């Protein structure tokens, strides 16, 4: 338990290096950083040995493209950056990792009060935490790893959801 708690605290402390946390300098987005990242990634890919030169070149091109897209998304505006595919993937991976080392039983106890208050149903605009939201209209499921406001269903634009807990 102590090991899990330490892992959790370390993971949370690393969240402070999130690109949105920087206001003046953008150390994660600078060209110098991008170049270093790409060179180091190419070195790792090259060290794998089982990639052909063509596969290595393609992987490098994809990495360069992704880093350029990240930079473009970030520099447009914070709001649009949060909607970008890169940020969405980063957000899901980060919160998913934190959720995997969290004591789900204790988190569920904090959610029980909200579930009773909402009678198990959440509407667009409600605050909801950890769990799986299922659209009442179409059955679409969305996993939530952190507290957030309920948005309309991505599948049918429905506005009412049931919250289910994750398996402990």
C-alpha positions as CSV (number, residue, x, y, z in Angstrom):
1,X,0.0,0.0,0.0
2,X,2.8,2.4,0.9
3,X,4.5,1.6,-2.5
4,X,1.3,2.4,-4.4
5,X,0.9,5.6,-2.4
6,X,4.5,6.7,-3.3
7,X,3.9,5.8,-6.9
8,X,0.7,7.9,-6.9
9,X,2.5,10.9,-5.3
10,X,5.3,10.7,-7.8
11,X,2.9,10.5,-10.7
12,X,0.9,13.5,-9.4
13,X,4.1,15.5,-8.9
14,X,5.1,14.8,-12.6
15,X,1.8,16.4,-13.7
16,X,3.3,19.8,-13.0
17,X,5.5,19.4,-16.1
18,X,2.4,19.4,-18.3
19,X,2.9,21.8,-21.3
20,X,-0.2,23.9,-20.3
21,X,1.5,24.7,-17.0
22,X,4.1,26.9,-18.7
23,X,3.2,30.5,-19.4
24,X,6.4,32.2,-20.6
25,X,8.8,29.7,-22.0
26,X,7.6,26.6,-23.6
27,X,10.4,24.1,-22.9
28,X,8.4,21.1,-24.1
29,X,7.6,22.7,-27.4
30,X,10.8,24.6,-28.4
31,X,12.5,23.5,-31.6
32,X,15.6,22.6,-29.7
33,X,13.6,20.2,-27.5
34,X,11.8,18.8,-30.6
35,X,15.1,18.2,-32.3
36,X,16.6,16.5,-29.3
37,X,13.5,14.3,-28.9
38,X,13.5,13.2,-32.5
39,X,17.3,12.5,-32.5
40,X,17.0,10.5,-29.3
41,X,13.9,8.6,-30.6
42,X,15.7,7.8,-33.9
43,X,18.7,6.5,-31.9
44,X,16.4,4.2,-29.9
45,X,14.7,3.0,-33.0
46,X,18.0,2.5,-34.7
47,X,19.3,0.5,-31.7
48,X,16.4,-1.8,-32.0
49,X,18.2,-3.3,-35.0
50,X,15.3,-5.1,-36.5
51,X,14.0,-2.0,-38.4
52,X,15.0,-1.5,-42.0
53,X,16.3,2.0,-43.1
54,X,12.9,2.6,-44.8
55,X,11.0,1.7,-41.6
56,X,13.3,3.9,-39.5
57,X,12.8,6.8,-41.9
58,X,9.0,6.4,-41.8
59,X,9.0,6.3,-38.0
60,X,11.2,9.4,-37.9
61,X,8.8,11.2,-40.3
62,X,5.8,10.3,-38.2
63,X,7.5,11.5,-35.0
64,X,8.5,14.8,-36.7
65,X,5.0,15.2,-38.0
66,X,3.5,14.6,-34.6
67,X,5.8,17.0,-32.8
68,X,5.1,19.7,-35.5
69,X,1.3,19.1,-35.0
70,X,1.8,19.4,-31.2
71,X,3.6,22.7,-31.6
72,X,1.0,24.1,-34.0
73,X,-1.9,23.0,-31.7
74,X,-0.2,24.4,-28.7
75,X,0.5,27.8,-30.2
76,X,-3.0,28.4,-31.6
77,X,-4.7,28.7,-28.2
78,X,-5.0,26.8,-24.9
79,X,-8.7,26.0,-25.6
80,X,-8.1,24.5,-29.0
81,X,-5.0,22.7,-27.7
82,X,-7.2,21.0,-25.2
83,X,-9.3,19.7,-28.1
84,X,-6.4,18.5,-30.1
85,X,-5.9,14.8,-30.7
86,X,-2.4,15.0,-29.1
87,X,-3.7,16.5,-25.9
88,X,-6.7,14.1,-25.7
89,X,-4.3,11.1,-26.0
90,X,-1.9,12.5,-23.5
91,X,-4.7,13.3,-21.1
92,X,-6.2,9.8,-21.3
93,X,-2.9,8.1,-20.9
94,X,-1.9,10.2,-17.9
95,X,-5.2,9.9,-16.0
96,X,-5.5,6.2,-17.0
97,X,-2.0,5.6,-15.5
98,X,-3.0,7.4,-12.3
99,X,-6.3,5.4,-12.1
100,X,-4.4,2.1,-12.5
101,X,-2.5,2.8,-9.3
102,X,-5.4,4.3,-7.3
103,X,-7.3,2.4,-4.6
104,X,-10.6,2.2,-6.5
105,X,-12.5,1.1,-3.5
106,X,-11.8,4.3,-1.6
107,X,-12.6,6.4,-4.7
108,X,-15.9,4.6,-5.0
109,X,-16.9,5.5,-1.5
110,X,-16.5,9.2,-2.4
111,X,-18.7,8.7,-5.5
112,X,-21.5,6.9,-3.6
113,X,-22.8,10.3,-2.1
114,X,-23.0,11.8,-5.6
115,X,-24.7,8.8,-7.0
116,X,-27.4,8.9,-4.3
117,X,-27.9,12.7,-4.9
118,X,-28.3,12.2,-8.6
119,X,-30.2,8.9,-8.2
120,X,-27.6,7.3,-10.5
121,X,-28.4,9.6,-13.4
122,X,-26.2,12.5,-14.6
123,X,-27.1,15.2,-17.1
124,X,-25.0,17.5,-19.3
125,X,-23.2,20.0,-17.1
126,X,-23.2,17.9,-13.9
127,X,-19.9,17.2,-12.2
128,X,-19.0,13.5,-12.2
129,X,-15.9,11.6,-11.2
130,X,-14.2,8.3,-11.7
131,X,-16.2,5.6,-13.5
132,X,-18.0,4.7,-16.7
133,X,-20.8,6.9,-18.1
134,X,-23.4,5.1,-20.2
135,X,-25.7,7.2,-22.4
136,X,-29.3,6.4,-21.6
137,X,-30.4,7.0,-25.2
138,X,-27.9,4.9,-27.2
139,X,-25.8,3.0,-24.7
140,X,-22.5,4.6,-25.7
141,X,-19.9,4.2,-22.9
142,X,-17.2,6.7,-21.9
143,X,-14.5,6.0,-19.3
144,X,-13.7,8.8,-16.9
145,X,-10.5,8.7,-14.9
146,X,-10.8,12.1,-13.2
147,X,-13.6,14.6,-12.1
148,X,-15.1,16.4,-15.1
149,X,-18.3,18.0,-16.3
150,X,-20.6,15.8,-18.3
151,X,-20.7,16.6,-22.0
152,X,-23.3,15.5,-24.4
153,X,-23.0,12.0,-25.9
154,X,-20.4,11.8,-28.7
155,X,-22.5,9.2,-30.5
156,X,-26.1,10.5,-30.3
157,X,-25.8,13.9,-28.6
158,X,-27.9,12.6,-25.7
159,X,-27.8,14.5,-22.4
160,X,-28.6,11.8,-19.8
161,X,-26.2,9.2,-18.4
162,X,-25.9,6.4,-15.9
163,X,-22.6,6.1,-13.9
164,X,-21.1,2.7,-13.3
165,X,-18.1,2.0,-11.2
166,X,-14.9,0.4,-12.5
167,X,-14.2,-3.1,-11.4
168,X,-12.0,-3.0,-8.2
